[in-house]
Amino acid sequence: MAANKPSSALEKEQIFGMAEKEMEYRVELFNKLTQTCFSKCVENRYKESELNMGENSCIDRCVSKYWQVTNLVGQLLGNNQGPM
């Protein structure tokens, strides 16, 4: 038998709840990332149906920085969580 297998219905429910929260967090993070980078990099008046080179570069940099900051904040929060 595997040591990490949930043994009770309560444990399974808790694991499912945690996975659901993680999914909600990831969707919220993606939506914030999209909204932030779009509003920063794309003009309000659309001139073309596709992004131009400047907008593409801006979005690439924005997404990269957003992920770097998100990872850094996650690491800092993880390091600050000690035993309670």
Order of alpha helices (4+ residues) and beta strands (2+ residues): alpha-alpha
